Every structure is written in structure tokens, then in C-alpha cells.
Amino acid sequence: MYTSAHLIPPMIQMTVRAQDNPGQNAVPRFDTAFVRITVTRNPNTPQFRQSVYNITISEYMSVQDLVINTDATDADPVGVSMAKH
């Protein structure tokens, strides 16, 4: 379930400071910059190949046995992301 808080893109803010190594008897020099990074949301919803998966298993299966292996794909460009479920 998504609430309105999930619809706001996350933002990362930081201050970065660079300082030189002046050597002996010199005053170090530096500069600072404020960095703001806004992460955009992926508008492409993953889709399973089927909406329902009916599986029959034996009562003798071990707890660690794999029951089903499926995947979901979305309209992201190739290589951007991969979801495995």
C-alpha cells in the first residue's frame, strides 16, 4: 500500500569539503559545496506473466525446497534493473 509520503521523490543533501595538502609551514586551503540529489521514481510497474499461479505440492516436501520460480518484468530500458521473486 502506498501513501502520499511514498509519492515524494527522496532527496539527499550534503555539504562536501575539499582541502589541499599545502606542505610545511603553509596554511591549508579549502572550498565547500552544497550538493542536493533528487532521486526520480521509476514509473514502470513490474508485471508478472500470470496473475494467478496454482501449485500443487507434496506434503513430504522439505521446508527448504523451491515451490515456484517466476519473474516480473517492466518497461525499463534493458540493463537498468531486474526483479526476481
Backbone as a printed PyTorch tensor [residue, N CA C, xyz], in Angstrom:
tensor([[[  0.8420,  -1.1750,   0.0000],
         [  0.0000,   0.0000,   0.0000],
         [  0.8870,   1.2390,   0.0000]],

        [[  0.5630,   2.1800,  -0.8620],
         [  1.3270,   3.4190,  -0.9380],
         [  0.5230,   4.5620,  -0.3460]],

        [[  1.2020,   5.4180,   0.3830],
         [  0.5660,   6.6240,   0.8970],
         [  1.2000,   7.8020,   0.1890]],

        [[  0.6950,   8.9880,   0.4320],
         [  1.2250,  10.1720,  -0.2380],
         [  2.7070,  10.3940,   0.0700]],

        [[  3.1610,   9.9390,   1.2130],
         [  4.5810,  10.0940,   1.5620],
         [  5.4710,   9.3280,   0.5970]],

        [[  4.9680,   8.2120,   0.0380],
         [  5.7550,   7.4300,  -0.9030],
         [  5.8460,   8.0880,  -2.2770]],

        [[  4.9920,   9.0590,  -2.5610],
         [  4.9660,   9.6900,  -3.8670],
         [  5.9640,  10.8410,  -3.9940]],

        [[  6.5320,  11.2690,  -2.8910],
         [  7.5110,  12.3590,  -2.9160],
         [  8.8850,  11.7630,  -3.2000]],

        [[  9.5600,  12.2540,  -4.2630],
         [ 10.8900,  11.6990,  -4.5590],
         [ 11.8450,  11.9310,  -3.3990]],

        [[ 12.6400,  10.9170,  -3.0550],
         [ 13.6150,  11.1020,  -1.9770],
         [ 14.6980,  12.0870,  -2.3870]],

        [[ 15.1890,  12.8360,  -1.4170],
         [ 16.2290,  13.8220,  -1.6800],
         [ 17.3740,  13.6060,  -0.6970]],

        [[ 18.5830,  13.6900,  -1.2050],
         [ 19.7850,  13.5660,  -0.3940],
         [ 20.4880,  14.9140,  -0.4400]],

        [[ 20.8280,  15.4470,   0.7320],
         [ 21.5320,  16.7220,   0.7980],
         [ 22.8060,  16.5350,   1.6070]],

        [[ 23.8710,  17.1600,   1.1400],
         [ 25.1370,  17.0710,   1.8700],
         [ 26.0300,  18.2650,   1.5530]],

        [[ 26.9690,  18.4960,   2.4240],
         [ 27.9930,  19.5040,   2.1940],
         [ 29.3120,  18.7720,   1.9790]],

        [[ 29.9930,  19.1180,   0.8950],
         [ 31.2660,  18.4780,   0.5520],
         [ 32.3760,  19.5080,   0.7230]],

        [[ 33.4620,  19.0840,   1.3480],
         [ 34.5960,  19.9830,   1.5610],
         [ 35.8440,  19.3540,   0.9580]],

        [[ 36.5460,  20.1320,   0.1320],
         [ 37.8170,  19.7010,  -0.4530],
         [ 38.9250,  20.5510,   0.1630]],

        [[ 40.0250,  19.8840,   0.5330],
         [ 41.1410,  20.5970,   1.1600],
         [ 42.4390,  20.1200,   0.5300]],

        [[ 43.3130,  21.0690,   0.2410],
         [ 44.6000,  20.6880,  -0.3390],
         [ 45.5950,  20.2930,   0.7420]],

        [[ 46.7140,  19.7370,   0.3310],
         [ 47.7970,  19.3670,   1.2290],
         [ 48.9310,  20.3690,   0.9600]],

        [[ 49.0050,  21.4450,   1.7550],
         [ 49.9060,  22.5490,   1.4130],
         [ 51.3920,  22.3090,   1.6910]],

        [[ 51.7180,  21.2820,   2.4030],
         [ 53.1280,  21.0730,   2.7440],
         [ 53.4830,  21.7950,   4.0320]],

        [[ 54.7950,  21.9190,   4.2870],
         [ 55.2620,  22.5090,   5.5470],
         [ 55.0100,  24.0140,   5.5960]],

        [[ 54.6390,  24.4920,   6.7830],
         [ 54.5100,  25.9130,   7.1060],
         [ 53.5380,  26.6690,   6.2050]],

        [[ 52.6330,  26.0200,   5.5840],
         [ 51.6480,  26.7070,   4.7420],
         [ 50.2570,  26.4920,   5.3340]],

        [[ 49.3920,  27.3830,   5.0290],
         [ 48.0140,  27.2910,   5.5050],
         [ 47.2140,  26.4670,   4.4940]],

        [[ 46.5230,  25.4330,   4.9660],
         [ 45.7310,  24.6390,   4.0190],
         [ 44.5800,  25.4730,   3.4460]],

        [[ 44.3280,  25.2780,   2.1870],
         [ 43.2120,  25.9640,   1.5340],
         [ 42.0980,  24.9450,   1.3000]],

        [[ 40.8700,  25.4660,   1.3340],
         [ 39.7400,  24.5600,   1.1420],
         [ 38.5710,  25.3030,   0.5080]],

        [[ 37.6260,  24.5400,   0.0240],
         [ 36.3850,  25.0770,  -0.5060],
         [ 35.2730,  24.0960,  -0.1500]],

        [[ 34.0630,  24.6010,  -0.0490],
         [ 32.9140,  23.7480,   0.2430],
         [ 31.8410,  23.9430,  -0.8250]],

        [[ 31.0500,  22.9350,  -1.0140],
         [ 29.9260,  22.9950,  -1.9480],
         [ 28.7380,  22.2770,  -1.3220]],

        [[ 27.5630,  22.7770,  -1.5940],
         [ 26.3290,  22.1470,  -1.1370],
         [ 25.8040,  21.2930,  -2.2830]],

        [[ 25.5300,  20.0190,  -2.0170],
         [ 25.0720,  19.0920,  -3.0460],
         [ 23.6660,  18.6180,  -2.6910]],

        [[ 22.7570,  18.7030,  -3.6590],
         [ 21.3930,  18.2090,  -3.4720],
         [ 21.0990,  17.2300,  -4.6060]],

        [[ 20.7600,  15.9920,  -4.2520],
         [ 20.4640,  14.9430,  -5.2260],
         [ 19.0070,  14.5370,  -5.0420]],

        [[ 18.2230,  14.6360,  -6.1180],
         [ 16.8370,  14.1880,  -6.0940],
         [ 16.7500,  12.8890,  -6.8770]],

        [[ 16.2290,  11.8550,  -6.2330],
         [ 16.0920,  10.5460,  -6.8660],
         [ 14.7100,  10.4720,  -7.5050]],

        [[ 14.6690,  10.2680,  -8.8230],
         [ 13.3870,  10.1800,  -9.5060],
         [ 12.8000,   8.7820,  -9.3570]],

        [[ 11.5050,   8.7250,  -9.3020],
         [ 10.8010,   7.4550,  -9.1610],
         [ 10.6980,   6.7610, -10.5120]],

        [[ 10.7380,   5.4510, -10.4720],
         [ 10.5610,   4.6380, -11.6600],
         [  9.0640,   4.5270, -11.9300]],

        [[  8.5740,   5.0220, -13.0830],
         [  7.1360,   4.9870, -13.3480],
         [  6.6440,   3.6310, -13.8720]],

        [[  7.5630,   2.7170, -14.1560],
         [  7.1980,   1.4410, -14.7710],
         [  6.8950,   0.3860, -13.7150]],

        [[  5.6730,  -0.0880, -13.6830],
         [  5.2350,  -1.0910, -12.7190],
         [  5.6290,  -2.4880, -13.1920]],

        [[  6.2510,  -3.2990, -12.3400],
         [  6.5560,  -4.6790, -12.7270],
         [  5.2660,  -5.4710, -12.9730]],

        [[  5.3220,  -6.3700, -13.9300],
         [  4.1810,  -7.2100, -14.2640],
         [  4.6210,  -8.6780, -14.2830]],

        [[  3.8770,  -9.5310, -13.5810],
         [  4.1110, -10.9720, -13.6700],
         [  3.5040, -11.4870, -14.9700]],

        [[  3.9940, -12.6090, -15.4600],
         [  3.4500, -13.2120, -16.6870],
         [  2.0190, -13.6950, -16.4810]],

        [[  1.6980, -14.1110, -15.2750],
         [  0.3570, -14.5780, -14.9290],
         [ -0.1230, -13.8210, -13.7080]],

        [[ -1.4360, -13.7020, -13.5570],
         [ -1.9650, -13.0470, -12.3570],
         [ -2.2150, -14.0480, -11.2300]],

        [[ -2.3560, -15.3330, -11.5800],
         [ -2.5680, -16.3850, -10.5810],
         [ -1.6540, -17.5580, -10.9230]],

        [[ -1.0060, -18.1090,  -9.9000],
         [ -0.1790, -19.3120, -10.0470],
         [ -0.7680, -20.3890,  -9.1530]],

        [[ -1.2310, -21.4960,  -9.7400],
         [ -1.7590, -22.6220,  -8.9710],
         [ -0.6820, -23.6940,  -8.8900]],

        [[ -0.2840, -24.0470,  -7.6900],
         [  0.7900, -25.0020,  -7.4570],
         [  0.2660, -26.1160,  -6.5450]],

        [[  0.6040, -27.3430,  -6.8860],
         [  0.2920, -28.4750,  -6.0260],
         [  1.6140, -29.0540,  -5.5280]],

        [[  1.7210, -29.2290,  -4.2130],
         [  2.9610, -29.7540,  -3.6470],
         [  2.6630, -30.9810,  -2.7950]],

        [[  3.6740, -31.7670,  -2.5950],
         [  3.5540, -32.9580,  -1.7570],
         [  3.6820, -32.5610,  -0.2860]],

        [[  2.9830, -33.2500,   0.5530],
         [  3.1080, -32.9900,   1.9870],
         [  4.4760, -33.4070,   2.5190]],

        [[  5.2270, -34.1440,   1.7210],
         [  6.5510, -34.6100,   2.1410],
         [  7.6820, -33.6860,   1.6920]],

        [[  7.3540, -32.5600,   1.0980],
         [  8.3930, -31.6120,   0.6840],
         [  9.1440, -31.0900,   1.9050]],

        [[ 10.4040, -30.8380,   1.7220],
         [ 11.1990, -30.2350,   2.7970],
         [ 10.9030, -28.7400,   2.8680]],

        [[ 11.1460, -28.1750,   4.0240],
         [ 10.8870, -26.7540,   4.2350],
         [ 11.7180, -25.8980,   3.2720]],

        [[ 12.9190, -26.3090,   2.9400],
         [ 13.8130, -25.5130,   2.1000],
         [ 13.6100, -25.7320,   0.5950]],

        [[ 12.7180, -26.6370,   0.1930],
         [ 12.5040, -26.9300,  -1.2290],
         [ 11.8700, -25.7340,  -1.9460]],

        [[ 12.2880, -25.5320,  -3.1880],
         [ 11.7250, -24.4760,  -4.0210],
         [ 10.3270, -24.8850,  -4.4670]],

        [[  9.3630, -23.9930,  -4.3160],
         [  7.9890, -24.2810,  -4.7080],
         [  7.7100, -23.7390,  -6.1040]],

        [[  8.1320, -22.5220,  -6.3800],
         [  7.9230, -21.9220,  -7.6980],
         [  9.0230, -20.9030,  -7.9600]],

        [[  9.3840, -20.7670,  -9.2130],
         [ 10.3510, -19.7760,  -9.6350],
         [  9.7100, -18.9790, -10.7650]],

        [[  9.5120, -17.6950, -10.5590],
         [  8.8860, -16.8440, -11.5660],
         [  9.6020, -15.5060, -11.6070]],

        [[  9.2540, -14.6670, -12.5510],
         [  9.8680, -13.3520, -12.6210],
         [  8.8400, -12.3260, -13.0620]],

        [[  9.1480, -11.0750, -12.8250],
         [  8.3140,  -9.9510, -13.2400],
         [  9.1780,  -9.0310, -14.0860]],

        [[  8.6020,  -8.4730, -15.1240],
         [  9.3350,  -7.5530, -15.9890],
         [  8.5920,  -6.2280, -16.0530]],

        [[  9.3090,  -5.1870, -16.4470],
         [  8.6760,  -3.8830, -16.6420],
         [  9.2630,  -3.2140, -17.8760]],

        [[  8.8470,  -2.0040, -18.1470],
         [  9.2340,  -1.2990, -19.3620],
         [ 10.5430,  -0.5290, -19.2250]],

        [[ 11.3360,  -0.8150, -18.1870],
         [ 12.6260,  -0.1410, -18.0530],
         [ 13.5220,  -0.4880, -19.2310]],

        [[ 14.4210,   0.4270, -19.6030],
         [ 15.3950,   0.0890, -20.6380],
         [ 16.2290,  -1.1140, -20.2200]],

        [[ 16.7060,  -1.8780, -21.1760],
         [ 17.4840,  -3.0810, -20.9020],
         [ 18.6980,  -2.7250, -20.0350]],

        [[ 18.9310,  -3.5140, -18.9880],
         [ 20.0950,  -3.3230, -18.1230],
         [ 19.8880,  -2.3570, -16.9730]],

        [[ 18.7310,  -1.6930, -16.9050],
         [ 18.5100,  -0.7290, -15.8250],
         [ 18.2060,  -1.4270, -14.5190]],

        [[ 17.3330,  -2.4180, -14.5510],
         [ 17.0020,  -3.1280, -13.3150],
         [ 16.4800,  -4.5120, -13.6460]],

        [[ 16.4560,  -5.3530, -12.6170],
         [ 15.9300,  -6.7000, -12.7710],
         [ 15.2770,  -7.1000, -11.4500]],

        [[ 14.0580,  -7.5940, -11.5160],
         [ 13.3510,  -8.0290, -10.3180],
         [ 13.1900,  -9.5330, -10.3690]],

        [[ 13.5780, -10.2030,  -9.3050],
         [ 13.3750, -11.6520,  -9.1800],
         [ 12.5370, -11.9100,  -7.9560]],

        [[ 11.5430, -12.7920,  -8.0750],
         [ 10.6510, -13.1040,  -6.9580],
         [ 10.5970, -14.5960,  -6.7580]]])
